Amino acid sequence: MSLGMLGLSIVLVIATIVAAAMSEQRGVTMSYVAIGPFAFGVAGTIVALVTRHHPNRTVAVGAPIGCGCLAWIVGFVLLFVFMVGIFPKL
């Protein structure tokens, strides 16, 4: 699941670059769309690699999903703070 999100995030990052080249507002909008799968894919994949040999299968499956969801939320909040507070002043 996390590798699927990572693959989707690669496509969304490319789409964000294309949208940003077309218009600044489209780039900002696409970055809001792309941050979730990107954060989930990166965090979920890293945690999955660390916990894949854990004897408890619940931990091996649940930890990447939980950390991916948490990374999704944290990534969106950090992006929102950047786009609202810092980006307009640049």
HELIX and SHEET records of a PDB file:
HELIX    1   1 SER A    2  MET A   22  1                                  21    
HELIX    2   2 GLU A   24  THR A   51  1                                  28    
HELIX    3   3 ARG A   57  VAL A   81  1                                  25    
HELIX    4   4 PHE A   82  ILE A   86  3                                   5    
HELIX    5   5 PHE A   87  LYS A   89  5                                   3    
END                                                                             
